Amino acid sequence: KDCLDLPDKIYEKKKYDLSEAQRKAYKEIADNLLTEIKGNIITVNQSISGMLKLSQICSGFIYTATESGDKKTLYFDQNPKLSLLADLIDEIDRAVIWIRFDAEVKIISDFMAKNKINYSLFTGDTEMNKRQGIVHQFNNDPSIRFFIGQIKTGGMGINLTSVNKVVYFSNDFSLEARLQSEDRCHRIGQSRNVTYIDLVGIKTIEGTILRALKRKKG
């Protein structure tokens, strides 16, 4: 910003409350490192795993393991965070939506498909030879309203200055990932103020993560 004439960054927080089932699982993981969801017992043996599970619960799902050791995804019947995102989608013409987990790809892309909303998808599973084409198509086709990207995959090295709204469906503790993902839209070629909207669960780890990122930035 000291070297370039870039517009301002604007930050907003949109808050939601967990569903009753989410709050129950969240409290049990936080207090006891153990919960039961849809007949599945989920245990946590390390604090870092516990923090991951709390973030997953906020987004409406949780990972667990089958008897064979394969990863299994359990989804909560109600997802207030997705409902909040749906409200934002009604208000925003075009935006980038950053996500953290693979399960969030399914949650949001299923919603987009159900509501017949055009979107681009950029994840760790996106083939390398198709990635630049996806970015180019999103930037040049106004009918594609949303760019859904995993922070660790799409947060560096691409240009998304065709939009000036960014929604963080989820965050992690990496300041580098956050700043790099912010600057996909806030860079040379951007002529408008860029608004960053964080979806934050009330009394959850999501507020803790945002405060940690702010402290690191300071």
Z-matrix of the N, CA and C atoms (Angstrom, degrees):
N
C 1 1.455
C 2 1.525 1 110.92
N 3 1.357 2 117.37 1 -32.40
C 4 1.467 3 120.65 2 179.34
C 5 1.523 4 111.33 3 -68.20
N 6 1.317 5 117.72 4 -23.98
C 7 1.463 6 121.21 5 -175.65
C 8 1.528 7 112.91 6 -103.69
N 9 1.323 8 117.06 7 -23.45
C 10 1.459 9 120.77 8 -174.93
C 11 1.523 10 110.21 9 -120.08
N 12 1.307 11 116.46 10 150.36
C 13 1.460 12 122.01 11 177.93
C 14 1.526 13 109.05 12 -86.95
N 15 1.332 14 115.88 13 74.85
C 16 1.458 15 121.29 14 -177.66
C 17 1.533 16 110.37 15 -99.08
N 18 1.335 17 117.78 16 147.86
C 19 1.463 18 120.43 17 176.16
C 20 1.524 19 111.28 18 -69.10
N 21 1.309 20 116.50 19 170.51
C 22 1.461 21 121.35 20 -175.46
C 23 1.531 22 111.88 21 -74.79
N 24 1.331 23 114.49 22 157.33
C 25 1.457 24 122.19 23 168.29
C 26 1.529 25 108.37 24 -96.38
N 27 1.315 26 116.59 25 136.89
C 28 1.463 27 122.43 26 178.76
C 29 1.522 28 108.13 27 -121.08
N 30 1.339 29 116.55 28 130.92
C 31 1.464 30 120.61 29 -176.66
C 32 1.527 31 110.51 30 -113.83
N 33 1.335 32 115.27 31 135.30
C 34 1.455 33 121.44 32 177.06
C 35 1.531 34 109.17 33 -133.37
N 36 1.335 35 115.66 34 149.54
C 37 1.463 36 121.10 35 173.12
C 38 1.521 37 108.95 36 -119.94
N 39 1.326 38 115.94 37 130.63
C 40 1.453 39 122.01 38 174.38
C 41 1.531 40 107.34 39 -112.82
N 42 1.327 41 116.02 40 123.31
C 43 1.461 42 119.96 41 -173.85
C 44 1.527 43 111.89 42 -103.40
N 45 1.315 44 114.62 43 149.11
C 46 1.464 45 122.20 44 176.65
C 47 1.527 46 107.71 45 -142.34
N 48 1.318 47 116.48 46 162.98
C 49 1.462 48 120.44 47 176.72
C 50 1.522 49 109.86 48 -110.93
N 51 1.295 50 116.74 49 145.89
C 52 1.459 51 121.36 50 178.47
C 53 1.521 52 110.39 51 -65.81
N 54 1.316 53 116.03 52 153.12
C 55 1.460 54 119.97 53 172.97
C 56 1.527 55 108.80 54 -69.27
N 57 1.311 56 116.11 55 168.18
C 58 1.469 57 120.34 56 -179.47
C 59 1.527 58 111.19 57 -60.13
N 60 1.332 59 116.93 58 -42.97
C 61 1.469 60 120.25 59 179.94
C 62 1.524 61 111.25 60 -66.45
N 63 1.331 62 116.80 61 -40.66
C 64 1.464 63 120.62 62 177.30
C 65 1.524 64 111.09 63 -63.04
N 66 1.333 65 116.26 64 -45.59
C 67 1.471 66 120.10 65 -178.09
C 68 1.512 67 111.15 66 -61.89
N 69 1.338 68 116.93 67 -39.28
C 70 1.465 69 120.92 68 178.40
C 71 1.531 70 110.03 69 -62.87
N 72 1.331 71 117.31 70 -49.13
C 73 1.468 72 121.02 71 -179.86
C 74 1.524 73 110.39 72 -64.23
N 75 1.328 74 116.54 73 -41.00
C 76 1.470 75 121.63 74 -179.50
C 77 1.527 76 109.95 75 -59.47
N 78 1.327 77 116.58 76 -48.48
C 79 1.473 78 120.84 77 -177.68
C 80 1.522 79 111.37 78 -64.70
N 81 1.343 80 116.18 79 -39.49
C 82 1.464 81 119.11 80 -179.12
C 83 1.524 82 111.28 81 -67.86
N 84 1.328 83 117.55 82 -39.58
C 85 1.470 84 119.99 83 176.31
C 86 1.525 85 109.99 84 -65.98
N 87 1.333 86 116.69 85 -44.58
C 88 1.469 87 120.15 86 -178.00
C 89 1.526 88 111.62 87 -65.08
N 90 1.332 89 116.71 88 -38.12
C 91 1.474 90 120.29 89 -174.61
C 92 1.527 91 112.50 90 -88.58
N 93 1.339 92 116.19 91 -41.43
C 94 1.464 93 119.88 92 -168.76
C 95 1.527 94 114.38 93 -120.85
N 96 1.346 95 117.74 94 -5.23
C 97 1.463 96 122.62 95 -175.22
C 98 1.530 97 111.47 96 56.68
N 99 1.365 98 115.19 97 32.54
C 100 1.458 99 120.64 98 -178.16
C 101 1.519 100 108.99 99 -155.56
N 102 1.335 101 117.35 100 134.73
C 103 1.464 102 120.73 101 173.96
C 104 1.519 103 109.17 102 -152.81
N 105 1.328 104 116.35 103 165.45
C 106 1.464 105 122.28 104 176.75
C 107 1.520 106 108.17 105 -123.65
N 108 1.348 107 117.24 106 126.43
C 109 1.452 108 122.72 107 179.92
C 110 1.519 109 108.40 108 -129.64
N 111 1.336 110 116.06 109 119.69
C 112 1.463 111 122.28 110 178.16
C 113 1.528 112 111.62 111 51.19
N 114 1.338 113 115.67 112 43.66
C 115 1.451 114 121.20 113 177.41
C 116 1.505 115 115.56 114 80.88
N 117 1.326 116 117.29 115 1.60
C 118 1.466 117 122.12 116 179.57
C 119 1.526 118 110.05 117 -104.23
N 120 1.321 119 116.92 118 125.50
C 121 1.458 120 121.70 119 176.55
C 122 1.522 121 108.93 120 -84.90
N 123 1.335 122 116.74 121 123.19
C 124 1.462 123 121.63 122 179.41
C 125 1.517 124 108.25 123 -113.94
N 126 1.330 125 116.26 124 122.14
C 127 1.460 126 121.20 125 178.73
C 128 1.521 127 109.65 126 -117.82
N 129 1.316 128 115.18 127 154.58
C 130 1.460 129 122.07 128 -179.31
C 131 1.519 130 107.98 129 -127.61
N 132 1.332 131 117.45 130 130.58
C 133 1.462 132 119.17 131 -176.82
C 134 1.525 133 113.16 132 -110.05
N 135 1.326 134 118.20 133 -2.58
C 136 1.463 135 120.66 134 177.99
C 137 1.518 136 108.64 135 -142.11
N 138 1.344 137 116.75 136 151.94
C 139 1.460 138 120.28 137 -178.04
C 140 1.519 139 111.61 138 -64.54
N 141 1.348 140 118.10 139 -34.43
C 142 1.460 141 120.10 140 179.89
C 143 1.525 142 110.13 141 -66.03
N 144 1.343 143 116.94 142 -37.90
C 145 1.463 144 120.44 143 175.77
C 146 1.520 145 110.68 144 -65.29
N 147 1.327 146 115.62 145 -36.87
C 148 1.456 147 119.99 146 177.66
C 149 1.508 148 111.89 147 -61.99
N 150 1.324 149 117.63 148 -42.43
C 151 1.467 150 120.96 149 179.14
C 152 1.526 151 111.06 150 -65.12
N 153 1.321 152 117.01 151 -37.99
C 154 1.465 153 120.47 152 176.57
C 155 1.518 154 110.67 153 -63.03
N 156 1.342 155 116.28 154 -43.93
C 157 1.462 156 120.19 155 -179.76
C 158 1.525 157 110.91 156 -63.52
N 159 1.327 158 118.19 157 -38.88
C 160 1.464 159 121.05 158 179.42
C 161 1.522 160 110.62 159 -64.27
N 162 1.327 161 117.11 160 -40.60
C 163 1.468 162 120.78 161 177.24
C 164 1.521 163 110.99 162 -64.50
N 165 1.339 164 116.55 163 -39.46
C 166 1.456 165 120.37 164 179.24
C 167 1.526 166 111.08 165 -63.95
N 168 1.322 167 116.69 166 -44.06
C 169 1.461 168 120.83 167 179.82
C 170 1.521 169 110.35 168 -58.23
N 171 1.330 170 116.97 169 -40.68
C 172 1.470 171 121.07 170 179.59
C 173 1.530 172 111.40 171 -59.44
N 174 1.323 173 116.73 172 -33.38
C 175 1.461 174 120.87 173 -177.70
C 176 1.526 175 113.22 174 -88.91
N 177 1.338 176 116.83 175 0.82
C 178 1.460 177 119.87 176 172.92
C 179 1.508 178 116.11 177 97.66
N 180 1.331 179 117.88 178 17.62
C 181 1.460 180 120.52 179 -179.65
C 182 1.521 181 108.37 180 -154.61
N 183 1.323 182 115.52 181 174.44
C 184 1.466 183 120.58 182 171.60
C 185 1.529 184 108.39 183 -154.36
N 186 1.327 185 115.58 184 140.15
C 187 1.462 186 120.55 185 176.67
C 188 1.523 187 109.11 186 -87.60
N 189 1.330 188 115.96 187 141.74
C 190 1.452 189 121.62 188 171.73
C 191 1.523 190 107.70 189 -144.20
N 192 1.299 191 117.18 190 177.57
C 193 1.465 192 121.28 191 -177.21
C 194 1.520 193 109.86 192 -115.38
N 195 1.340 194 115.96 193 143.02
C 196 1.457 195 121.12 194 174.61
C 197 1.529 196 108.71 195 -81.02
N 198 1.328 197 116.44 196 175.71
C 199 1.465 198 120.63 197 179.08
C 200 1.525 199 111.36 198 -61.95
N 201 1.339 200 116.50 199 -28.93
C 202 1.472 201 120.12 200 179.99
C 203 1.531 202 112.02 201 -82.81
N 204 1.342 203 116.48 202 -5.35
C 205 1.457 204 119.70 203 179.03
C 206 1.516 205 114.74 204 95.39
N 207 1.335 206 117.51 205 -2.45
C 208 1.457 207 120.77 206 178.27
C 209 1.530 208 110.96 207 -73.43
N 210 1.332 209 115.47 208 152.85
C 211 1.462 210 119.19 209 178.73
C 212 1.519 211 110.08 210 -77.93
N 213 1.322 212 115.65 211 135.83
C 214 1.454 213 122.20 212 179.22
C 215 1.519 214 108.48 213 -125.50
N 216 1.329 215 117.47 214 139.67
C 217 1.457 216 121.53 215 -179.36
C 218 1.516 217 109.81 216 -111.00
N 219 1.319 218 116.28 217 124.49
C 220 1.459 219 121.96 218 175.96
C 221 1.527 220 108.11 219 -106.01
N 222 1.329 221 116.95 220 132.22
C 223 1.460 222 121.33 221 -178.92
C 224 1.533 223 110.34 222 -109.96
N 225 1.326 224 116.44 223 136.98
C 226 1.450 225 120.53 224 175.46
C 227 1.530 226 109.42 225 -74.84
N 228 1.336 227 116.02 226 146.36
C 229 1.462 228 120.56 227 -178.36
C 230 1.526 229 111.81 228 -65.05
N 231 1.327 230 116.72 229 -35.79
C 232 1.458 231 121.50 230 178.17
C 233 1.528 232 109.23 231 -111.75
N 234 1.331 233 116.49 232 139.23
C 235 1.463 234 121.40 233 -178.79
C 236 1.528 235 109.27 234 -135.41
N 237 1.340 236 117.42 235 87.16
C 238 1.466 237 120.67 236 -178.39
C 239 1.527 238 113.40 237 -60.64
N 240 1.332 239 117.56 238 -30.96
C 241 1.465 240 118.88 239 178.97
C 242 1.526 241 110.72 240 -66.28
N 243 1.315 242 117.23 241 -40.53
C 244 1.458 243 120.89 242 176.88
C 245 1.527 244 110.37 243 -64.58
N 246 1.329 245 116.99 244 -38.00
C 247 1.472 246 120.32 245 177.33
C 248 1.523 247 110.88 246 -62.84
N 249 1.332 248 116.35 247 -39.37
C 250 1.466 249 120.36 248 177.16
C 251 1.516 250 110.40 249 -65.42
N 252 1.332 251 117.36 250 -42.06
C 253 1.467 252 120.69 251 176.99
C 254 1.525 253 110.51 252 -61.59
N 255 1.331 254 116.73 253 -39.84
C 256 1.465 255 120.56 254 179.32
C 257 1.523 256 110.97 255 -60.44
N 258 1.340 257 116.80 256 -40.23
C 259 1.464 258 120.54 257 177.18
C 260 1.530 259 110.97 258 -62.47
N 261 1.335 260 116.54 259 -41.25
C 262 1.465 261 120.63 260 178.81
C 263 1.530 262 111.11 261 -65.47
N 264 1.317 263 115.98 262 -39.65
C 265 1.457 264 120.35 263 -179.87
C 266 1.530 265 110.85 264 -60.38
N 267 1.333 266 116.05 265 -34.82
C 268 1.466 267 119.70 266 177.44
C 269 1.528 268 112.02 267 -67.14
N 270 1.353 269 116.33 268 -25.75
C 271 1.459 270 120.92 269 -174.80
C 272 1.530 271 113.24 270 -95.32
N 273 1.338 272 117.48 271 -22.55
C 274 1.458 273 122.32 272 -172.81
C 275 1.521 274 110.55 273 -106.19
N 276 1.320 275 116.33 274 135.01
C 277 1.468 276 120.09 275 178.32
C 278 1.526 277 111.30 276 -71.87
N 279 1.354 278 115.71 277 -52.88
C 280 1.461 279 120.82 278 -178.14
C 281 1.521 280 108.39 279 -144.97
N 282 1.323 281 117.16 280 148.41
C 283 1.466 282 120.16 281 -178.79
C 284 1.519 283 110.70 282 -165.50
N 285 1.331 284 113.99 283 163.87
C 286 1.462 285 122.47 284 168.32
C 287 1.518 286 107.66 285 -97.17
N 288 1.327 287 117.33 286 134.68
C 289 1.465 288 122.13 287 175.61
C 290 1.516 289 108.01 288 -117.54
N 291 1.335 290 116.05 289 113.71
C 292 1.465 291 120.59 290 179.55
C 293 1.525 292 109.89 291 -93.28
N 294 1.333 293 115.60 292 136.73
C 295 1.453 294 122.40 293 179.19
C 296 1.531 295 109.26 294 -130.11
N 297 1.317 296 114.60 295 167.07
C 298 1.467 297 120.47 296 -176.58
C 299 1.540 298 112.15 297 -112.67
N 300 1.332 299 117.60 298 -43.43
C 301 1.458 300 122.22 299 -169.61
C 302 1.540 301 111.89 300 -106.24
N 303 1.340 302 115.26 301 153.27
C 304 1.464 303 120.38 302 177.13
C 305 1.526 304 111.36 303 -60.27
N 306 1.329 305 117.80 304 -38.79
C 307 1.464 306 120.66 305 -177.67
C 308 1.523 307 111.52 306 -62.83
N 309 1.332 308 116.68 307 -29.33
C 310 1.461 309 120.11 308 178.02
C 311 1.533 310 111.23 309 -67.58
N 312 1.323 311 116.59 310 -28.48
C 313 1.469 312 120.66 311 175.11
C 314 1.525 313 109.29 312 -58.65
N 315 1.323 314 116.87 313 -48.42
C 316 1.463 315 121.52 314 -179.27
C 317 1.527 316 110.63 315 -65.94
N 318 1.341 317 116.71 316 -44.11
C 319 1.460 318 120.28 317 -177.34
C 320 1.527 319 110.79 318 -58.40
N 321 1.334 320 116.61 319 -48.36
C 322 1.464 321 120.11 320 -174.17
C 323 1.523 322 111.21 321 -79.75
N 324 1.324 323 117.95 322 -41.13
C 325 1.468 324 119.59 323 -179.23
C 326 1.530 325 111.00 324 -66.30
N 327 1.338 326 117.60 325 -35.33
C 328 1.467 327 120.19 326 175.68
C 329 1.530 328 110.36 327 -63.25
N 330 1.328 329 116.27 328 -40.44
C 331 1.470 330 120.31 329 178.03
C 332 1.526 331 110.55 330 -63.40
N 333 1.326 332 116.61 331 -45.01
C 334 1.462 333 120.91 332 -179.62
C 335 1.529 334 110.62 333 -61.33
N 336 1.334 335 116.48 334 -45.18
C 337 1.460 336 120.69 335 -178.91
C 338 1.522 337 110.86 336 -64.63
N 339 1.331 338 116.68 337 -42.48
C 340 1.462 339 121.29 338 -179.57
C 341 1.519 340 111.30 339 -61.11
N 342 1.343 341 116.60 340 -36.39
C 343 1.459 342 121.45 341 -177.17
C 344 1.531 343 112.99 342 -98.43
N 345 1.330 344 115.61 343 9.50
C 346 1.473 345 122.83 344 175.79
C 347 1.529 346 112.21 345 54.38
N 348 1.351 347 114.25 346 48.18
C 349 1.462 348 121.77 347 177.93
C 350 1.522 349 108.62 348 -104.67
N 351 1.327 350 116.81 349 126.53
C 352 1.463 351 120.62 350 179.49
C 353 1.526 352 111.09 351 -72.19
N 354 1.323 353 116.58 352 135.51
C 355 1.462 354 120.63 353 -179.60
C 356 1.525 355 109.71 354 -151.08
N 357 1.333 356 114.60 355 158.97
C 358 1.460 357 122.08 356 171.74
C 359 1.523 358 108.22 357 -107.35
N 360 1.320 359 116.86 358 146.98
C 361 1.461 360 121.82 359 -177.99
C 362 1.523 361 109.55 360 -123.88
N 363 1.343 362 115.54 361 128.21
C 364 1.470 363 121.77 362 -175.91
C 365 1.529 364 107.58 363 -135.92
N 366 1.340 365 116.53 364 99.61
C 367 1.466 366 121.06 365 -175.89
C 368 1.526 367 110.08 366 -130.61
N 369 1.312 368 114.63 367 -177.93
C 370 1.453 369 119.55 368 177.50
C 371 1.515 370 112.94 369 -64.09
N 372 1.345 371 117.23 370 -20.91
C 373 1.463 372 121.60 371 179.25
C 374 1.526 373 112.63 372 -87.11
N 375 1.342 374 117.19 373 -7.20
C 376 1.466 375 120.44 374 179.80
C 377 1.530 376 109.59 375 -69.85
N 378 1.316 377 116.91 376 127.39
C 379 1.464 378 120.94 377 -178.04
C 380 1.528 379 110.38 378 -63.03
N 381 1.331 380 115.36 379 140.89
C 382 1.464 381 121.17 380 -175.09
C 383 1.529 382 111.79 381 -57.85
N 384 1.322 383 117.02 382 -40.49
C 385 1.460 384 119.66 383 -176.07
C 386 1.534 385 113.63 384 -74.80
N 387 1.337 386 116.74 385 -4.44
C 388 1.459 387 120.62 386 179.02
C 389 1.532 388 112.77 387 -108.19
N 390 1.319 389 116.73 388 -9.90
C 391 1.464 390 119.61 389 -170.56
C 392 1.527 391 112.91 390 -65.72
N 393 1.325 392 117.51 391 -47.41
C 394 1.460 393 119.29 392 -177.96
C 395 1.522 394 111.19 393 -65.85
N 396 1.327 395 116.26 394 -33.58
C 397 1.455 396 120.25 395 177.83
C 398 1.515 397 112.08 396 -65.23
N 399 1.334 398 116.79 397 -37.24
C 400 1.466 399 121.12 398 177.75
C 401 1.521 400 110.56 399 -64.78
N 402 1.337 401 116.33 400 -43.31
C 403 1.471 402 120.78 401 178.94
C 404 1.530 403 109.99 402 -63.57
N 405 1.327 404 116.55 403 -45.73
C 406 1.465 405 120.73 404 -178.66
C 407 1.531 406 110.96 405 -61.96
N 408 1.320 407 116.30 406 -42.96
C 409 1.460 408 119.77 407 -179.05
C 410 1.532 409 110.93 408 -64.01
N 411 1.337 410 116.89 409 -42.66
C 412 1.467 411 120.00 410 179.27
C 413 1.529 412 110.94 411 -62.47
N 414 1.320 413 116.93 412 -44.63
C 415 1.468 414 120.45 413 -177.69
C 416 1.525 415 113.18 414 -67.06
N 417 1.315 416 117.38 415 -23.75
C 418 1.464 417 120.42 416 -172.91
C 419 1.529 418 114.29 417 -113.43
N 420 1.307 419 117.24 418 0.90
C 421 1.464 420 120.29 419 179.62
C 422 1.531 421 109.46 420 -122.79
N 423 1.338 422 118.56 421 98.95
C 424 1.469 423 122.04 422 -177.85
C 425 1.525 424 114.11 423 -61.52
N 426 1.329 425 117.24 424 -17.95
C 427 1.463 426 118.89 425 179.66
C 428 1.529 427 112.04 426 -73.77
N 429 1.342 428 116.78 427 -17.61
C 430 1.474 429 120.72 428 175.00
C 431 1.521 430 107.12 429 -85.86
N 432 1.311 431 116.44 430 105.37
C 433 1.471 432 120.55 431 -169.07
C 434 1.529 433 113.55 432 -81.15
N 435 1.335 434 116.94 433 -32.19
C 436 1.463 435 118.24 434 -172.75
C 437 1.527 436 112.15 435 -134.11
N 438 1.324 437 113.85 436 143.29
C 439 1.467 438 122.65 437 175.39
C 440 1.522 439 106.13 438 -111.58
N 441 1.332 440 116.52 439 110.53
C 442 1.463 441 121.62 440 179.23
C 443 1.519 442 107.75 441 -97.74
N 444 1.328 443 117.20 442 118.18
C 445 1.458 444 120.32 443 -176.28
C 446 1.515 445 112.76 444 -135.53
N 447 1.319 446 116.26 445 142.15
C 448 1.469 447 120.28 446 171.43
C 449 1.523 448 108.37 447 -78.66
N 450 1.315 449 115.84 448 131.95
C 451 1.463 450 121.29 449 -173.62
C 452 1.524 451 111.32 450 -55.99
N 453 1.322 452 117.40 451 -44.57
C 454 1.465 453 120.11 452 -174.46
C 455 1.531 454 111.91 453 -71.50
N 456 1.344 455 118.04 454 -19.20
C 457 1.465 456 121.21 455 -179.58
C 458 1.516 457 112.09 456 -98.25
N 459 1.342 458 117.00 457 -50.79
C 460 1.455 459 120.81 458 -174.60
C 461 1.509 460 114.53 459 -97.52
N 462 1.331 461 116.98 460 -1.17
C 463 1.458 462 120.23 461 -174.23
C 464 1.514 463 115.05 462 -76.49
N 465 1.319 464 118.17 463 -4.32
C 466 1.468 465 120.83 464 -178.60
C 467 1.526 466 110.05 465 -134.64
N 468 1.336 467 115.40 466 142.11
C 469 1.458 468 120.83 467 166.88
C 470 1.504 469 117.59 468 80.33
N 471 1.339 470 118.74 469 5.08
C 472 1.459 471 119.08 470 178.38
C 473 1.527 472 109.98 471 -121.89
N 474 1.326 473 115.69 472 159.56
C 475 1.463 474 122.19 473 -176.13
C 476 1.530 475 109.00 474 -112.37
N 477 1.346 476 115.84 475 120.75
C 478 1.463 477 120.74 476 179.93
C 479 1.524 478 110.65 477 -127.25
N 480 1.334 479 116.21 478 39.31
C 481 1.467 480 120.75 479 -175.03
C 482 1.528 481 112.96 480 -75.13
N 483 1.322 482 118.59 481 1.31
C 484 1.468 483 120.32 482 177.11
C 485 1.521 484 111.79 483 -73.44
N 486 1.346 485 117.10 484 -12.81
C 487 1.467 486 120.58 485 178.17
C 488 1.520 487 109.63 486 -126.00
N 489 1.330 488 116.11 487 158.52
C 490 1.464 489 120.31 488 178.19
C 491 1.523 490 111.98 489 -129.54
N 492 1.344 491 115.98 490 21.02
C 493 1.462 492 121.60 491 174.34
C 494 1.522 493 108.06 492 -124.00
N 495 1.342 494 115.85 493 131.48
C 496 1.461 495 121.59 494 -179.15
C 497 1.526 496 108.26 495 -131.69
N 498 1.331 497 116.66 496 127.49
C 499 1.459 498 121.57 497 178.34
C 500 1.525 499 108.89 498 -113.28
N 501 1.327 500 115.98 499 128.14
C 502 1.467 501 120.74 500 174.67
C 503 1.525 502 108.06 501 -99.34
N 504 1.331 503 115.34 502 101.40
C 505 1.462 504 120.13 503 176.11
C 506 1.523 505 109.46 504 -67.60
N 507 1.336 506 116.00 505 -31.75
C 508 1.463 507 120.80 506 175.91
C 509 1.523 508 109.37 507 -155.45
N 510 1.319 509 115.44 508 158.57
C 511 1.466 510 123.60 509 178.65
C 512 1.519 511 109.28 510 -130.73
N 513 1.342 512 116.08 511 163.17
C 514 1.458 513 119.66 512 165.20
C 515 1.526 514 108.39 513 -123.24
N 516 1.330 515 117.08 514 -172.52
C 517 1.462 516 120.52 515 -174.02
C 518 1.532 517 113.62 516 -83.43
N 519 1.330 518 117.54 517 1.94
C 520 1.469 519 120.69 518 -176.44
C 521 1.525 520 110.93 519 -81.86
N 522 1.331 521 116.68 520 112.45
C 523 1.458 522 120.75 521 177.18
C 524 1.526 523 110.05 522 -67.10
N 525 1.320 524 117.64 523 -39.16
C 526 1.467 525 120.72 524 179.90
C 527 1.530 526 110.64 525 -58.69
N 528 1.344 527 116.20 526 -45.69
C 529 1.461 528 119.77 527 -179.72
C 530 1.522 529 110.66 528 -63.03
N 531 1.323 530 116.95 529 -39.21
C 532 1.460 531 120.14 530 -179.57
C 533 1.532 532 111.27 531 -66.01
N 534 1.325 533 116.84 532 -49.22
C 535 1.465 534 119.80 533 -177.24
C 536 1.522 535 111.33 534 -65.67
N 537 1.327 536 116.51 535 -41.33
C 538 1.464 537 119.83 536 179.22
C 539 1.527 538 111.25 537 -63.52
N 540 1.325 539 116.74 538 -41.45
C 541 1.460 540 119.50 539 -179.64
C 542 1.524 541 110.82 540 -69.06
N 543 1.330 542 118.15 541 -35.41
C 544 1.463 543 120.85 542 175.49
C 545 1.527 544 110.90 543 -60.42
N 546 1.315 545 115.55 544 -38.88
C 547 1.470 546 119.81 545 -173.00
C 548 1.520 547 114.02 546 -82.88
N 549 1.354 548 117.91 547 3.26
C 550 1.461 549 118.69 548 171.29
C 551 1.531 550 110.01 549 -66.54
N 552 1.335 551 116.52 550 -30.03
C 553 1.471 552 120.95 551 178.83
C 554 1.530 553 111.58 552 -102.44
N 555 1.320 554 116.90 553 -29.77
C 556 1.471 555 121.41 554 -176.21
C 557 1.523 556 108.88 555 -98.53
N 558 1.334 557 115.37 556 82.43
C 559 1.456 558 120.95 557 -175.35
C 560 1.521 559 108.34 558 -156.82
N 561 1.332 560 116.83 559 -179.51
C 562 1.472 561 121.06 560 179.06
C 563 1.530 562 109.60 561 -52.53
N 564 1.310 563 116.28 562 129.81
C 565 1.452 564 122.03 563 -178.38
C 566 1.517 565 113.33 564 107.47
N 567 1.352 566 116.54 565 -14.53
C 568 1.462 567 120.45 566 178.99
C 569 1.520 568 109.43 567 -89.36
N 570 1.336 569 116.89 568 123.18
C 571 1.468 570 121.16 569 -178.17
C 572 1.519 571 113.40 570 -108.82
N 573 1.351 572 116.26 571 -4.51
C 574 1.470 573 120.18 572 -177.78
C 575 1.525 574 110.66 573 -115.45
N 576 1.346 575 115.55 574 155.77
C 577 1.458 576 119.22 575 171.78
C 578 1.526 577 109.07 576 -59.45
N 579 1.324 578 116.38 577 141.04
C 580 1.468 579 121.04 578 -179.67
C 581 1.524 580 108.81 579 -104.92
N 582 1.323 581 116.18 580 126.57
C 583 1.462 582 121.98 581 -179.88
C 584 1.520 583 110.06 582 -103.03
N 585 1.336 584 115.84 583 127.52
C 586 1.466 585 122.82 584 179.19
C 587 1.521 586 108.52 585 -110.42
N 588 1.321 587 116.07 586 122.59
C 589 1.462 588 121.75 587 -176.63
C 590 1.522 589 109.13 588 -115.04
N 591 1.335 590 116.21 589 118.55
C 592 1.463 591 121.65 590 177.35
C 593 1.522 592 109.53 591 -100.02
N 594 1.339 593 116.88 592 131.04
C 595 1.457 594 122.06 593 174.50
C 596 1.526 595 107.51 594 -91.42
N 597 1.322 596 116.19 595 117.96
C 598 1.468 597 120.99 596 -170.08
C 599 1.519 598 110.56 597 -126.68
N 600 1.325 599 116.39 598 120.71
C 601 1.456 600 120.90 599 175.75
C 602 1.521 601 110.79 600 -72.08
N 603 1.334 602 116.76 601 136.95
C 604 1.466 603 122.02 602 179.66
C 605 1.528 604 109.64 603 -66.44
N 606 1.323 605 115.49 604 129.28
C 607 1.473 606 122.92 605 178.84
C 608 1.527 607 111.22 606 55.22
N 609 1.353 608 115.22 607 49.78
C 610 1.461 609 120.05 608 177.87
C 611 1.525 610 109.75 609 -132.09
N 612 1.324 611 115.39 610 175.93
C 613 1.459 612 122.25 611 179.40
C 614 1.527 613 111.80 612 -64.52
N 615 1.325 614 117.75 613 -19.34
C 616 1.467 615 120.10 614 -178.52
C 617 1.527 616 111.32 615 -63.48
N 618 1.322 617 117.21 616 -37.65
C 619 1.464 618 119.87 617 174.49
C 620 1.513 619 111.74 618 -66.97
N 621 1.327 620 116.34 619 -37.02
C 622 1.468 621 121.65 620 177.79
C 623 1.526 622 110.62 621 -62.74
N 624 1.328 623 116.66 622 -42.77
C 625 1.464 624 121.06 623 179.77
C 626 1.520 625 110.80 624 -62.85
N 627 1.332 626 117.88 625 -45.46
C 628 1.465 627 121.05 626 179.93
C 629 1.524 628 111.39 627 -62.44
N 630 1.337 629 116.69 628 -41.07
C 631 1.476 630 119.88 629 178.14
C 632 1.518 631 110.94 630 -64.96
N 633 1.333 632 116.94 631 -38.20
C 634 1.470 633 120.49 632 178.28
C 635 1.526 634 110.75 633 -65.13
N 636 1.331 635 117.36 634 -41.77
C 637 1.469 636 121.05 635 178.40
C 638 1.526 637 110.15 636 -63.44
N 639 1.313 638 116.71 637 -39.76
C 640 1.468 639 120.60 638 -179.65
C 641 1.529 640 110.24 639 -65.41
N 642 1.346 641 116.46 640 -41.64
C 643 1.477 642 120.07 641 178.52
C 644 1.513 643 110.88 642 -64.05
N 645 1.314 644 117.70 643 -43.41
C 646 1.458 645 121.57 644 179.61
C 647 1.519 646 110.62 645 -62.53
N 648 1.326 647 116.66 646 -41.30
C 649 1.462 648 120.77 647 179.54
C 650 1.511 649 110.11 648 -64.59
N 651 1.340 650 116.72 649 -40.74
C 652 1.450 651 120.45 650 178.28
C 653 1.525 652 112.42 651 -63.85
